[in-house]
Amino acid sequence: MPKRLLIGKVTRDKSSTTRRVEVPRLVMHEVYGKTMRRRTICYAHDADGISHNGDTVEIEESRPLSKLKRWVLKRVISQATASTTAPAVDTPTT
C-alpha cells in the first residue's frame, strides 16, 4: 500500500526537528449539506530543519517516530514571505 501524502502549512517550528503542520480539508455537513472547513494537525519530522513558520510543505506518512510524530517532511513547496510570518508591530503616535 502506498504511503499517504498531505500538503499543509507549517504552524510551529520551535523544536529543532519537529514541525507542526496544519492540513485543511472540506467536509460536507451530514444534515444540512453545507461545506465546512476543517483542519488536521500533524506533527512531522524535519531532520534538516529546512522548513519554517508559514511554509507550505508536503509530508509523507511514516512509522511512529515519537509519541506524536507519524509524518516525515518530504519537500518544501513554497516558502513564506517575511510579511506573512512577522507579527504586526504598532508604532505609537504622538
Buried (B, 14 or more C-beta within 10 A) or exposed (E): EEEEEBEBBBEEBEEEBBBBBEBEEEEEEEEEEEEEEEEEEBBBBBEEEEBBBBBBBBBBBBEEBEEEBBBBBBEBEEBBEEEEBEEEEEEEEE
